């Protein structure tokens, strides 16, 4: 997604969004490699 902010002639801010194409593959290898970067945050004890 891409966004652009413009000002109209009367000074109002207008934000436009555009969908851009993308292509990526998810498979067992990409998931396995990604999991290695995760960290587990311990819960607070009350």
HTML snippet that shows the backbone in 3Dmol.js (N, CA, C, O; Angstrom):
<script src="https://3Dmol.org/build/3Dmol-min.js"></script>
<div id="view" style="width:600px;height:400px;position:relative"></div>
<script>
const pdb = `
ATOM      1  N   UNK A   1       0.845  -1.156   0.000  1.00  0.00           N
ATOM      2  CA  UNK A   1       0.000   0.000   0.000  1.00  0.00           C
ATOM      3  C   UNK A   1       0.899   1.230   0.000  1.00  0.00           C
ATOM      4  O   UNK A   1       1.953   1.256   0.635  1.00  0.00           O
ATOM      5  N   UNK A   2       0.460   2.225  -0.716  1.00  0.00           N
ATOM      6  CA  UNK A   2       1.205   3.468  -0.826  1.00  0.00           C
ATOM      7  C   UNK A   2       0.233   4.597  -0.510  1.00  0.00           C
ATOM      8  O   UNK A   2      -0.931   4.536  -0.906  1.00  0.00           O
ATOM      9  N   UNK A   3       0.692   5.624   0.196  1.00  0.00           N
ATOM     10  CA  UNK A   3      -0.187   6.744   0.505  1.00  0.00           C
ATOM     11  C   UNK A   3       0.483   8.055   0.118  1.00  0.00           C
ATOM     12  O   UNK A   3       1.707   8.162   0.051  1.00  0.00           O
ATOM     13  N   UNK A   4      -0.357   9.040  -0.131  1.00  0.00           N
ATOM     14  CA  UNK A   4       0.139  10.353  -0.518  1.00  0.00           C
ATOM     15  C   UNK A   4      -0.752  11.404   0.119  1.00  0.00           C
ATOM     16  O   UNK A   4      -1.977  11.288   0.083  1.00  0.00           O
ATOM     17  N   UNK A   5      -0.147  12.423   0.699  1.00  0.00           N
ATOM     18  CA  UNK A   5      -0.886  13.495   1.347  1.00  0.00           C
ATOM     19  C   UNK A   5      -0.809  14.728   0.468  1.00  0.00           C
ATOM     20  O   UNK A   5       0.276  15.129   0.048  1.00  0.00           O
ATOM     21  N   UNK A   6      -1.966  15.338   0.186  1.00  0.00           N
ATOM     22  CA  UNK A   6      -2.023  16.550  -0.626  1.00  0.00           C
ATOM     23  C   UNK A   6      -2.891  17.573   0.080  1.00  0.00           C
ATOM     24  O   UNK A   6      -3.742  17.226   0.899  1.00  0.00           O
ATOM     25  N   UNK A   7      -2.666  18.838  -0.247  1.00  0.00           N
ATOM     26  CA  UNK A   7      -3.522  19.904   0.259  1.00  0.00           C
ATOM     27  C   UNK A   7      -4.428  20.368  -0.867  1.00  0.00           C
ATOM     28  O   UNK A   7      -3.972  20.609  -1.984  1.00  0.00           O
ATOM     29  N   UNK A   8      -5.723  20.493  -0.564  1.00  0.00           N
ATOM     30  CA  UNK A   8      -6.667  20.965  -1.573  1.00  0.00           C
ATOM     31  C   UNK A   8      -6.549  22.482  -1.700  1.00  0.00           C
ATOM     32  O   UNK A   8      -5.854  23.123  -0.912  1.00  0.00           O
ATOM     33  N   UNK A   9      -7.230  23.054  -2.694  1.00  0.00           N
ATOM     34  CA  UNK A   9      -7.187  24.504  -2.908  1.00  0.00           C
ATOM     35  C   UNK A   9      -7.718  25.279  -1.713  1.00  0.00           C
ATOM     36  O   UNK A   9      -7.300  26.411  -1.471  1.00  0.00           O
ATOM     37  N   UNK A  10      -8.643  24.675  -0.959  1.00  0.00           N
ATOM     38  CA  UNK A  10      -9.188  25.368   0.212  1.00  0.00           C
ATOM     39  C   UNK A  10      -8.409  25.054   1.493  1.00  0.00           C
ATOM     40  O   UNK A  10      -8.842  25.426   2.584  1.00  0.00           O
ATOM     41  N   UNK A  11      -7.269  24.377   1.373  1.00  0.00           N
ATOM     42  CA  UNK A  11      -6.385  24.143   2.515  1.00  0.00           C
ATOM     43  C   UNK A  11      -6.644  22.864   3.290  1.00  0.00           C
ATOM     44  O   UNK A  11      -5.972  22.608   4.289  1.00  0.00           O
ATOM     45  N   UNK A  12      -7.593  22.062   2.859  1.00  0.00           N
ATOM     46  CA  UNK A  12      -7.880  20.813   3.564  1.00  0.00           C
ATOM     47  C   UNK A  12      -6.866  19.748   3.164  1.00  0.00           C
ATOM     48  O   UNK A  12      -6.440  19.674   2.011  1.00  0.00           O
ATOM     49  N   UNK A  13      -6.491  18.932   4.131  1.00  0.00           N
ATOM     50  CA  UNK A  13      -5.563  17.834   3.866  1.00  0.00           C
ATOM     51  C   UNK A  13      -6.345  16.657   3.293  1.00  0.00           C
ATOM     52  O   UNK A  13      -7.400  16.286   3.808  1.00  0.00           O
ATOM     53  N   UNK A  14      -5.817  16.082   2.227  1.00  0.00           N
ATOM     54  CA  UNK A  14      -6.448  14.923   1.601  1.00  0.00           C
ATOM     55  C   UNK A  14      -5.395  13.831   1.472  1.00  0.00           C
ATOM     56  O   UNK A  14      -4.298  14.070   0.967  1.00  0.00           O
ATOM     57  N   UNK A  15      -5.734  12.641   1.929  1.00  0.00           N
ATOM     58  CA  UNK A  15      -4.800  11.527   1.854  1.00  0.00           C
ATOM     59  C   UNK A  15      -5.352  10.493   0.885  1.00  0.00           C
ATOM     60  O   UNK A  15      -6.497  10.057   1.000  1.00  0.00           O
ATOM     61  N   UNK A  16      -4.517  10.113  -0.069  1.00  0.00           N
ATOM     62  CA  UNK A  16      -4.892   9.124  -1.067  1.00  0.00           C
ATOM     63  C   UNK A  16      -4.127   7.835  -0.811  1.00  0.00           C
ATOM     64  O   UNK A  16      -2.951   7.861  -0.448  1.00  0.00           O
ATOM     65  N   UNK A  17      -4.796   6.719  -1.002  1.00  0.00           N
ATOM     66  CA  UNK A  17      -4.175   5.411  -0.837  1.00  0.00           C
ATOM     67  C   UNK A  17      -4.200   4.676  -2.165  1.00  0.00           C
ATOM     68  O   UNK A  17      -5.157   4.782  -2.933  1.00  0.00           O
ATOM     69  N   UNK A  18      -3.133   3.929  -2.424  1.00  0.00           N
ATOM     70  CA  UNK A  18      -3.040   3.148  -3.655  1.00  0.00           C
ATOM     71  C   UNK A  18      -2.523   1.758  -3.313  1.00  0.00           C
ATOM     72  O   UNK A  18      -1.551   1.612  -2.571  1.00  0.00           O
ATOM     73  N   UNK A  19      -3.171   0.752  -3.852  1.00  0.00           N
ATOM     74  CA  UNK A  19      -2.685  -0.618  -3.679  1.00  0.00           C
ATOM     75  C   UNK A  19      -1.603  -0.883  -4.712  1.00  0.00           C
ATOM     76  O   UNK A  19      -1.791  -0.632  -5.902  1.00  0.00           O
ATOM     77  N   UNK A  20      -0.485  -1.385  -4.252  1.00  0.00           N
ATOM     78  CA  UNK A  20       0.600  -1.736  -5.167  1.00  0.00           C
ATOM     79  C   UNK A  20       0.772  -3.252  -5.145  1.00  0.00           C
ATOM     80  O   UNK A  20       0.559  -3.897  -4.118  1.00  0.00           O
ATOM     81  N   UNK A  21       1.148  -3.795  -6.256  1.00  0.00           N
ATOM     82  CA  UNK A  21       1.264  -5.251  -6.328  1.00  0.00           C
ATOM     83  C   UNK A  21       2.523  -5.734  -5.611  1.00  0.00           C
ATOM     84  O   UNK A  21       3.535  -5.036  -5.559  1.00  0.00           O
ATOM     85  N   UNK A  22       2.436  -6.922  -5.072  1.00  0.00           N
ATOM     86  CA  UNK A  22       3.586  -7.551  -4.429  1.00  0.00           C
ATOM     87  C   UNK A  22       3.435  -9.064  -4.597  1.00  0.00           C
ATOM     88  O   UNK A  22       2.342  -9.576  -4.841  1.00  0.00           O
ATOM     89  N   UNK A  23       4.537  -9.746  -4.461  1.00  0.00           N
ATOM     90  CA  UNK A  23       4.517 -11.194  -4.626  1.00  0.00           C
ATOM     91  C   UNK A  23       5.572 -11.793  -3.710  1.00  0.00           C
ATOM     92  O   UNK A  23       6.758 -11.492  -3.846  1.00  0.00           O
ATOM     93  N   UNK A  24       5.155 -12.627  -2.792  1.00  0.00           N
ATOM     94  CA  UNK A  24       6.113 -13.331  -1.949  1.00  0.00           C
ATOM     95  C   UNK A  24       5.583 -14.728  -1.665  1.00  0.00           C
ATOM     96  O   UNK A  24       4.376 -14.968  -1.639  1.00  0.00           O
ATOM     97  N   UNK A  25       6.504 -15.619  -1.457  1.00  0.00           N
ATOM     98  CA  UNK A  25       6.161 -17.014  -1.220  1.00  0.00           C
ATOM     99  C   UNK A  25       6.381 -17.351   0.251  1.00  0.00           C
ATOM    100  O   UNK A  25       7.401 -16.985   0.834  1.00  0.00           O
ATOM    101  N   UNK A  26       5.433 -18.041   0.835  1.00  0.00           N
ATOM    102  CA  UNK A  26       5.577 -18.526   2.203  1.00  0.00           C
ATOM    103  C   UNK A  26       5.600 -20.050   2.130  1.00  0.00           C
ATOM    104  O   UNK A  26       4.691 -20.681   1.592  1.00  0.00           O
ATOM    105  N   UNK A  27       6.662 -20.618   2.687  1.00  0.00           N
ATOM    106  CA  UNK A  27       6.754 -22.072   2.720  1.00  0.00           C
ATOM    107  C   UNK A  27       7.420 -22.475   4.038  1.00  0.00           C
ATOM    108  O   UNK A  27       7.726 -21.615   4.865  1.00  0.00           O
ATOM    109  N   UNK A  28       7.636 -23.733   4.231  1.00  0.00           N
ATOM    110  CA  UNK A  28       8.201 -24.241   5.480  1.00  0.00           C
ATOM    111  C   UNK A  28       9.556 -23.612   5.776  1.00  0.00           C
ATOM    112  O   UNK A  28       9.840 -23.283   6.928  1.00  0.00           O
ATOM    113  N   UNK A  29      10.386 -23.440   4.772  1.00  0.00           N
ATOM    114  CA  UNK A  29      11.717 -22.865   4.994  1.00  0.00           C
ATOM    115  C   UNK A  29      11.648 -21.407   5.435  1.00  0.00           C
ATOM    116  O   UNK A  29      12.373 -21.007   6.346  1.00  0.00           O
ATOM    117  N   UNK A  30      10.785 -20.601   4.802  1.00  0.00           N
ATOM    118  CA  UNK A  30      10.696 -19.195   5.202  1.00  0.00           C
ATOM    119  C   UNK A  30      10.117 -19.059   6.606  1.00  0.00           C
ATOM    120  O   UNK A  30      10.533 -18.183   7.365  1.00  0.00           O
ATOM    121  N   UNK A  31       9.168 -19.911   6.957  1.00  0.00           N
ATOM    122  CA  UNK A  31       8.609 -19.879   8.310  1.00  0.00           C
ATOM    123  C   UNK A  31       9.664 -20.297   9.327  1.00  0.00           C
ATOM    124  O   UNK A  31       9.799 -19.658  10.370  1.00  0.00           O
ATOM    125  N   UNK A  32      10.402 -21.345   9.044  1.00  0.00           N
ATOM    126  CA  UNK A  32      11.448 -21.823   9.951  1.00  0.00           C
ATOM    127  C   UNK A  32      12.486 -20.733  10.205  1.00  0.00           C
ATOM    128  O   UNK A  32      12.895 -20.528  11.347  1.00  0.00           O
ATOM    129  N   UNK A  33      12.910 -20.042   9.168  1.00  0.00           N
ATOM    130  CA  UNK A  33      13.896 -18.971   9.319  1.00  0.00           C
ATOM    131  C   UNK A  33      13.309 -17.783  10.078  1.00  0.00           C
ATOM    132  O   UNK A  33      14.002 -17.161  10.884  1.00  0.00           O
ATOM    133  N   UNK A  34      12.056 -17.466   9.833  1.00  0.00           N
ATOM    134  CA  UNK A  34      11.415 -16.334  10.502  1.00  0.00           C
ATOM    135  C   UNK A  34      11.239 -16.582  11.994  1.00  0.00           C
ATOM    136  O   UNK A  34      11.408 -15.668  12.802  1.00  0.00           O
ATOM    137  N   UNK A  35      10.903 -17.806  12.359  1.00  0.00           N
ATOM    138  CA  UNK A  35      10.686 -18.147  13.768  1.00  0.00           C
ATOM    139  C   UNK A  35      11.956 -17.907  14.585  1.00  0.00           C
ATOM    140  O   UNK A  35      11.874 -17.559  15.763  1.00  0.00           O
ATOM    141  N   UNK A  36      13.103 -18.085  13.984  1.00  0.00           N
ATOM    142  CA  UNK A  36      14.373 -17.881  14.695  1.00  0.00           C
ATOM    143  C   UNK A  36      14.550 -16.441  15.157  1.00  0.00           C
ATOM    144  O   UNK A  36      15.332 -16.185  16.072  1.00  0.00           O
ATOM    145  N   UNK A  37      13.843 -15.495  14.546  1.00  0.00           N
ATOM    146  CA  UNK A  37      13.991 -14.082  14.901  1.00  0.00           C
ATOM    147  C   UNK A  37      13.021 -13.643  15.990  1.00  0.00           C
ATOM    148  O   UNK A  37      13.118 -12.517  16.477  1.00  0.00           O
ATOM    149  N   UNK A  38      12.087 -14.506  16.381  1.00  0.00           N
ATOM    150  CA  UNK A  38      11.080 -14.143  17.379  1.00  0.00           C
ATOM    151  C   UNK A  38      11.639 -14.217  18.794  1.00  0.00           C
ATOM    152  O   UNK A  38      12.503 -15.039  19.097  1.00  0.00           O
ATOM    153  N   UNK A  39      11.129 -13.345  19.646  1.00  0.00           N
ATOM    154  CA  UNK A  39      11.467 -13.408  21.069  1.00  0.00           C
ATOM    155  C   UNK A  39      10.168 -13.557  21.857  1.00  0.00           C
ATOM    156  O   UNK A  39       9.114 -13.087  21.428  1.00  0.00           O
ATOM    157  N   UNK A  40      10.253 -14.205  22.996  1.00  0.00           N
ATOM    158  CA  UNK A  40       9.083 -14.430  23.837  1.00  0.00           C
ATOM    159  C   UNK A  40       9.182 -13.516  25.044  1.00  0.00           C
ATOM    160  O   UNK A  40      10.151 -13.561  25.801  1.00  0.00           O
ATOM    161  N   UNK A  41       8.161 -12.686  25.211  1.00  0.00           N
ATOM    162  CA  UNK A  41       8.115 -11.772  26.345  1.00  0.00           C
ATOM    163  C   UNK A  41       7.363 -12.460  27.484  1.00  0.00           C
ATOM    164  O   UNK A  41       6.245 -12.942  27.302  1.00  0.00           O
ATOM    165  N   UNK A  42       7.993 -12.498  28.659  1.00  0.00           N
ATOM    166  CA  UNK A  42       7.348 -13.143  29.801  1.00  0.00           C
ATOM    167  C   UNK A  42       6.216 -12.276  30.323  1.00  0.00           C
ATOM    168  O   UNK A  42       6.295 -11.048  30.294  1.00  0.00           O
ATOM    169  N   UNK A  43       5.153 -12.932  30.807  1.00  0.00           N
ATOM    170  CA  UNK A  43       4.015 -12.214  31.367  1.00  0.00           C
ATOM    171  C   UNK A  43       4.384 -11.643  32.726  1.00  0.00           C
ATOM    172  O   UNK A  43       5.192 -12.207  33.464  1.00  0.00           O
ATOM    173  N   UNK A  44       3.761 -10.493  33.040  1.00  0.00           N
ATOM    174  CA  UNK A  44       3.955  -9.903  34.366  1.00  0.00           C
ATOM    175  C   UNK A  44       3.208 -10.733  35.392  1.00  0.00           C
ATOM    176  O   UNK A  44       2.079 -11.166  35.157  1.00  0.00           O
ATOM    177  N   UNK A  45       3.838 -10.948  36.518  1.00  0.00           N
ATOM    178  CA  UNK A  45       3.168 -11.680  37.599  1.00  0.00           C
ATOM    179  C   UNK A  45       2.623 -10.676  38.592  1.00  0.00           C
ATOM    180  O   UNK A  45       3.306  -9.724  38.970  1.00  0.00           O
ATOM    181  N   UNK A  46       1.378 -10.898  39.013  1.00  0.00           N
ATOM    182  CA  UNK A  46       0.736  -9.970  39.961  1.00  0.00           C
ATOM    183  C   UNK A  46       0.746 -10.519  41.350  1.00  0.00           C
ATOM    184  O   UNK A  46       0.250  -9.873  42.273  1.00  0.00           O
TER     185      UNK A  46
END
`;
const viewer = $3Dmol.createViewer("view");
viewer.addModel(pdb, "pdb");
viewer.setStyle({}, {cartoon: {color: "spectrum"}});
viewer.zoomTo();
viewer.render();
</script>
